Amino acid sequence: MASSKKINIEISERDKKLLLVLLSVLMLGAAYLFGYQKLTEKADEYKKEYNEMKSKEADLLEKQERIDEYDAAIKIYENTYSGIISQYGNGITQTYQIDFLNRVERATNVWIKSVGFQAAVPVYTFGNVQTSNPSGSGNAYVTDLTGYSNTLTIAYEGQYADWKNFIEYLNTYFSKNVIENISMSYSDITGEVSGTMTLNVYSIVGNDTKYVEPEFDVPTGSDNIFTSDILGAVNIIDSTGDYIFSDYDYYMSINSVTAGIDACTMGRKGDITNESVVTGNTNEIQNVVLTIDGSGGTYTVAYKIGDSEYKEECKPGNGLELLIISSGRTSESDKVGVNLTVKNNSDIPVNIKVFGDDKDARVNFKETVGNIVIY
């Protein structure tokens, strides 16, 4: 009969303690690898985020303390922006340029014998300005506005006095243009000046500055081309008021609220400080009041858009001219407009030219008092 050995599998107390120690070490290692290390990384991440938030909090607290100063600065910038944008046309088509030249002829009596057009060229894209806000990044604002230049090559002819008016009219016209070069010759016999000119006309267009094609009549045809009164410009300033495009004292622009500028802006011509600029930005009919007082060469002009108003003394000369530049409505939801009250309590006439208003008439003359002419 074979004998068998019995294997002893009992673990001694010493070995048990060693195994417990080893197990504890393994558990601590696992806790460090899978717990503490990840918690440490998370803590570092939260610490970094905390420091960033504290920095933003300090920046915001500083801004909160200066909020009135910032509000005032924003208003100045908005007024400046609106004033600048309103000095540019919004059309780049040949029809728009022909309409412009037609007004030049009527207002100055200079005959534009021929004109060469070039395609409009984009010269400036708005919005490509990085924000200076330390709490932000990217562009300072978003817009689809683009600045364009139209180059016109013009051959002209007119009497010397009319030619001077022609140059002054272009240089003071409400919409930005630049005479790039000019040639002229003078006739001692006829007193006429003739020559050529390259003129750059600048416009700002975008989806929110809806362009409305101008409607105008240009006389054509003649019973006798050799005796035609149509050859040459005809000065009809009194019936059109086109002279106001360059010879105005105050201006008002009316646009859609989505046009990138305030819906209604009013100010003094040539005010580079924009202290005289008053604006209102709401998609509804706004009440505007213009009052002129005084006599003997010294006058006071006051105007108000909603709750914003401005008043100053002025010396306009033989009359006070107001140029109102309107724009076509962008959609049925575009409700911008003005109810305009003009009170002329002075001894000079107030001449008002409304340009670009659409068929729905953004400009409604609610009340007129005194000597007022509206073109």
Number of C-alpha atoms within 10 A of each C-alpha: 3 3 4 6 5 5 6 6 6 6 8 9 9 9 10 11 11 12 12 12 12 12 12 12 12 12 12 14 13 12 13 14 12 11 12 14 12 13 13 12 11 12 12 12 11 12 12 12 12 12 11 12 12 12 13 14 13 12 13 14 12 11 13 12 10 11 13 11 11 13 11 11 12 12 13 16 13 17 24 18 15 23 28 14 19 25 20 19 24 23 23 21 14 15 14 18 18 16 16 14 17 18 20 25 22 21 26 26 23 27 25 21 15 10 15 10 14 11 13 19 13 15 12 13 14 13 14 13 12 12 13 11 9 8 11 10 10 12 12 13 11 12 15 14 18 17 20 22 21 21 21 21 18 18 19 22 22 24 18 17 14 19 21 14 18 20 13 14 19 19 15 16 19 22 19 19 21 13 15 12 11 13 12 14 11 15 11 8 6 10 11 18 21 20 16 19 17 18 19 19 22 24 23 23 20 15 13 19 24 18 20 16 14 16 9 11 7 8 8 7 8 12 7 8 10 8 9 11 11 14 15 17 20 15 16 16 15 11 9 15 22 24 21 24 25 20 19 23 20 21 23 21 24 28 30 28 21 16 20 19 26 24 23 27 23 28 22 18 22 12 13 11 10 19 13 18 25 25 26 22 19 16 17 15 15 19 17 23 20 18 18 24 16 17 13 10 14 13 20 16 18 15 22 20 22 16 10 12 17 16 14 10 13 15 16 15 13 11 17 24 25 24 26 22 23 22 21 21 24 19 10 6 10 15 17 21 25 22 16 19 19 21 19 21 17 21 17 22 17 20 19 21 20 19 16 19 19 15 8 10 15 21 20 14 13 13 11 17 11 15 15 17 14 13 14
